[in-house]
């Protein structure tokens, strides 16, 4: 049996991310064969991941990746069990790599990476959800990740021409920060789901119970208008200037510009 050197162990740890004792044992069992030891640790990582898959993973962070041309992007939520791991630099690098892979291939196989991360952290790791957005026509895709990476926004913003994209990107960034702060349910009232509108209407009618019949319709209409103004992006007051709605902000920039789509992720939501 060949003797295992500290250099071999260090190299195996660098490649696999496994612990010191695990690397020593794997190299010893493989009689110093680096590839065999690596395979054994990967198999162990998969087994460990399977064992921990049932454990709750409610902490985590959100990562984003934008295409080099600024016309598409992705955000992804990756969960772990503790905030300690969520703040770990290696875990954060892992989520960034996941975002990069998903930007290029929405169907990318992440299982081997995930299992290796489980082996490193000792916690259950889940790639919970992701969203890919691309702008249609002239425009940009921008993103914002709030401090701590617990909330992130991805948004597509169209404008009149590609010549206006630099200025559009500045505004799109502000819009991302606004969405992160206000959590709208849709871009406009026309985009709100029929089920949600029906639910809000039912609540408004219940609150108007006992009022004269001729007043109920106006009360319900008024409450729905207030709901739309609070929850639809275009009707919200801009957080940086409450005297201006988002619709007015965009109109002043470019009457033909518009928010095409946005996605807002909050860890565990």
C-alpha positions as CSV (number, residue, x, y, z in Angstrom):
1,X,0.0,0.0,0.0
2,X,1.4,3.4,-1.0
3,X,1.9,6.0,1.7
4,X,-0.5,9.0,1.5
5,X,1.2,12.4,1.5
6,X,-0.2,15.7,2.8
7,X,0.1,17.1,-0.7
8,X,-2.2,14.4,-2.1
9,X,-4.7,15.1,0.7
10,X,-4.6,18.8,0.0
11,X,-5.1,18.4,-3.7
12,X,-8.0,16.1,-3.2
13,X,-9.6,18.6,-0.8
14,X,-9.2,21.4,-3.3
15,X,-10.9,19.4,-6.0
16,X,-13.7,17.8,-4.0
17,X,-14.2,20.2,-1.1
18,X,-14.4,17.3,1.2
19,X,-13.1,17.2,4.8
20,X,-9.5,16.3,5.8
21,X,-10.4,13.0,7.3
22,X,-12.7,12.0,4.4
23,X,-9.9,12.7,1.9
24,X,-7.4,10.7,3.9
25,X,-9.7,7.7,4.2
26,X,-10.7,7.9,0.5
27,X,-7.0,8.0,-0.6
28,X,-6.1,5.2,1.7
29,X,-8.9,3.0,0.5
30,X,-8.0,3.7,-3.1
31,X,-4.3,3.0,-2.4
32,X,-3.3,6.5,-3.5
33,X,-5.3,6.5,-6.7
34,X,-6.4,10.1,-7.0
35,X,-9.3,9.5,-9.6
36,X,-10.6,6.5,-7.6
37,X,-10.6,8.5,-4.4
38,X,-12.3,11.4,-6.1
39,X,-15.1,9.1,-7.5
40,X,-15.5,7.6,-4.1
41,X,-16.0,11.0,-2.4
42,X,-18.4,12.1,-5.1
43,X,-20.5,8.9,-4.6
44,X,-20.4,9.6,-0.8
45,X,-21.5,13.1,-1.5
46,X,-24.5,11.9,-3.5
47,X,-25.4,9.4,-0.7
48,X,-25.0,12.2,1.9
49,X,-27.2,14.5,-0.3
50,X,-29.9,11.8,-0.5
51,X,-29.9,11.3,3.2
52,X,-30.3,15.0,3.9
53,X,-32.8,15.7,1.2
54,X,-35.7,15.5,3.6
55,X,-34.3,18.1,6.0
56,X,-35.9,21.5,5.9
57,X,-34.0,24.1,4.0
58,X,-35.6,27.5,4.6
59,X,-32.6,29.8,4.6
60,X,-30.5,30.7,1.6
61,X,-29.8,33.5,-0.9
62,X,-30.8,34.7,-4.3
63,X,-28.2,35.1,-7.1
64,X,-28.5,36.8,-10.5
65,X,-26.7,36.7,-13.8
66,X,-27.1,39.1,-16.7
67,X,-26.0,38.3,-20.3
68,X,-23.1,40.2,-21.7
69,X,-25.4,42.1,-24.1
70,X,-27.7,43.2,-21.3
71,X,-30.8,41.8,-23.0
72,X,-31.5,38.8,-20.8
73,X,-30.9,37.6,-17.3
74,X,-31.8,35.1,-14.7
75,X,-32.3,35.0,-10.9
76,X,-32.2,31.9,-8.8
77,X,-33.1,31.1,-5.2
78,X,-30.9,28.5,-3.6
79,X,-31.9,27.3,-0.1
80,X,-29.9,25.8,2.8
81,X,-30.6,25.0,6.4
82,X,-28.9,27.8,8.3
83,X,-28.1,31.5,7.8
84,X,-24.5,30.6,8.7
85,X,-24.1,28.6,5.5
86,X,-26.1,31.2,3.5
87,X,-23.4,33.8,4.5
88,X,-20.5,31.4,3.6
89,X,-18.4,32.7,0.7
90,X,-18.2,29.2,-0.9
91,X,-22.0,28.8,-0.8
92,X,-22.4,32.2,-2.4
93,X,-20.0,31.3,-5.1
94,X,-22.0,28.2,-5.7
95,X,-25.2,30.1,-6.2
96,X,-23.5,32.5,-8.6
97,X,-22.3,29.6,-10.6
98,X,-25.8,28.1,-10.7
99,X,-27.2,31.4,-12.0
100,X,-24.5,31.5,-14.7
101,X,-25.3,28.0,-15.8
102,X,-29.0,28.6,-15.9
103,X,-28.6,31.7,-17.9
104,X,-27.0,29.7,-20.7
105,X,-29.1,26.6,-20.3
106,X,-32.4,26.7,-18.4
107,X,-32.4,22.8,-18.3
108,X,-28.8,22.5,-17.0
109,X,-28.2,19.4,-14.8
110,X,-27.2,20.8,-11.5
111,X,-27.5,17.6,-9.4
112,X,-23.8,16.8,-9.2
113,X,-22.9,20.4,-8.2
114,X,-25.7,20.4,-5.6
115,X,-24.6,17.0,-4.1
116,X,-21.0,18.3,-3.9
117,X,-22.2,21.4,-2.1
118,X,-24.2,19.2,0.4
119,X,-21.0,17.2,1.1
120,X,-19.1,20.5,1.7
121,X,-21.7,22.2,4.0
122,X,-23.2,19.2,5.7
123,X,-26.6,20.7,5.0
124,X,-29.5,20.1,2.7
125,X,-29.1,22.3,-0.4
126,X,-32.0,23.0,-2.8
127,X,-32.1,25.0,-6.0
128,X,-35.6,26.2,-5.2
129,X,-36.7,28.2,-8.3
130,X,-35.4,30.4,-11.1
131,X,-36.7,32.9,-13.6
132,X,-35.3,33.8,-17.0
133,X,-36.3,37.1,-18.6
134,X,-35.3,38.5,-22.0
135,X,-36.4,41.9,-23.5
136,X,-38.4,41.9,-26.7
137,X,-37.3,44.5,-29.1
138,X,-35.1,47.5,-28.2
139,X,-34.4,47.7,-24.5
140,X,-32.6,46.2,-21.6
141,X,-32.8,43.6,-18.8
142,X,-31.7,44.8,-15.4
143,X,-31.6,43.4,-11.9
144,X,-31.1,44.3,-8.3
145,X,-30.1,42.2,-5.3
146,X,-30.8,43.7,-1.9
147,X,-28.2,43.6,0.8
148,X,-28.0,40.1,2.3
149,X,-29.3,38.6,-1.0
150,X,-32.7,37.7,0.5
151,X,-34.6,39.8,-2.0
152,X,-33.9,40.2,-5.7
153,X,-35.6,41.5,-8.8
154,X,-35.2,40.9,-12.5
155,X,-36.9,43.3,-15.0
156,X,-37.2,43.8,-18.7
157,X,-37.6,47.3,-20.0
158,X,-38.3,48.3,-23.6
159,X,-37.5,51.7,-25.1
160,X,-37.8,53.5,-28.5
161,X,-34.3,52.5,-29.8
162,X,-31.1,50.8,-28.8
163,X,-29.4,54.2,-28.8
164,X,-31.4,55.0,-25.6
165,X,-30.3,51.8,-23.8
166,X,-27.7,53.4,-21.6
167,X,-30.3,55.8,-20.1
168,X,-32.9,53.1,-20.0
169,X,-30.6,50.9,-18.0
170,X,-30.3,53.6,-15.3
171,X,-34.1,53.9,-15.1
172,X,-34.5,50.1,-15.2
173,X,-32.2,49.8,-12.2
174,X,-34.3,52.3,-10.2
175,X,-37.4,50.3,-11.2
176,X,-35.8,47.1,-9.9
177,X,-35.1,48.7,-6.6
178,X,-38.6,50.1,-6.4
179,X,-40.1,46.6,-7.1
180,X,-37.8,45.2,-4.4
181,X,-39.2,47.7,-1.9
182,X,-42.9,47.6,-2.8
183,X,-43.5,44.1,-4.0
184,X,-46.2,44.7,-6.7
185,X,-48.3,41.8,-7.9
186,X,-48.2,42.8,-11.6
187,X,-47.1,45.4,-14.1
188,X,-50.6,46.8,-14.6
189,X,-54.2,46.2,-13.5
190,X,-54.8,44.4,-16.7
191,X,-52.2,41.8,-15.7
192,X,-53.8,41.0,-12.3
193,X,-55.2,37.5,-12.3
194,X,-59.0,37.1,-12.5
195,X,-58.9,35.0,-9.3
196,X,-57.1,37.7,-7.3
197,X,-59.5,40.4,-8.6
198,X,-62.5,38.2,-7.7
199,X,-61.1,37.7,-4.2
200,X,-60.5,41.4,-3.6
201,X,-64.0,42.2,-4.9
202,X,-65.5,39.6,-2.5
203,X,-63.6,41.2,0.4
204,X,-64.7,44.7,-0.6
205,X,-68.3,43.5,-0.8
206,X,-68.1,42.0,2.6
207,X,-66.7,45.2,4.0
208,X,-69.6,47.2,2.4
209,X,-72.2,44.9,3.9
210,X,-75.0,46.9,5.5
211,X,-74.5,49.9,3.3
212,X,-77.3,51.1,1.0
213,X,-77.4,49.0,-2.2
214,X,-76.8,52.0,-4.4
215,X,-73.6,52.8,-2.4
216,X,-72.2,49.3,-2.4
217,X,-71.1,49.3,-6.1
218,X,-69.2,52.6,-5.6
219,X,-67.6,51.4,-2.4
220,X,-66.4,48.2,-4.1
221,X,-65.1,50.1,-7.1
222,X,-63.2,52.5,-4.9
223,X,-61.6,49.7,-2.9
224,X,-60.6,47.9,-6.0
225,X,-59.0,51.1,-7.4
226,X,-57.1,51.4,-4.2
227,X,-56.0,47.8,-4.4
228,X,-54.7,48.4,-8.0
229,X,-53.0,51.6,-7.0
230,X,-51.2,49.9,-4.2
231,X,-50.3,46.6,-5.9
232,X,-49.8,47.3,-9.6
233,X,-46.4,48.7,-10.6
234,X,-47.5,51.3,-13.1
235,X,-50.0,52.9,-10.6
236,X,-47.6,52.9,-7.6
237,X,-46.0,56.0,-6.3
238,X,-42.3,56.0,-7.1
239,X,-40.3,55.3,-3.9
240,X,-37.8,58.0,-4.7
241,X,-40.5,60.6,-5.5
242,X,-43.9,59.7,-4.0
243,X,-45.5,62.6,-5.9
244,X,-44.9,60.7,-9.2
245,X,-46.4,57.4,-10.3
246,X,-44.2,54.8,-12.1
247,X,-46.4,55.4,-15.1
248,X,-45.6,59.1,-15.0
249,X,-41.9,58.4,-14.4
250,X,-41.7,56.2,-17.6
251,X,-43.8,58.6,-19.6
252,X,-41.4,61.4,-18.8
253,X,-38.4,59.3,-19.9
254,X,-39.9,57.9,-23.2
255,X,-43.7,57.7,-24.0
256,X,-43.1,54.5,-25.9
257,X,-41.1,52.8,-23.1
258,X,-42.6,50.2,-20.9
259,X,-41.9,47.5,-18.3
260,X,-42.4,44.3,-20.2
261,X,-42.0,41.9,-17.2
262,X,-40.5,41.6,-13.8
263,X,-39.8,38.8,-11.3
264,X,-39.3,39.4,-7.6
265,X,-37.9,36.7,-5.4
266,X,-37.8,36.7,-1.6
267,X,-36.1,33.8,0.2
268,X,-38.6,31.3,1.5
269,X,-41.6,33.1,0.0
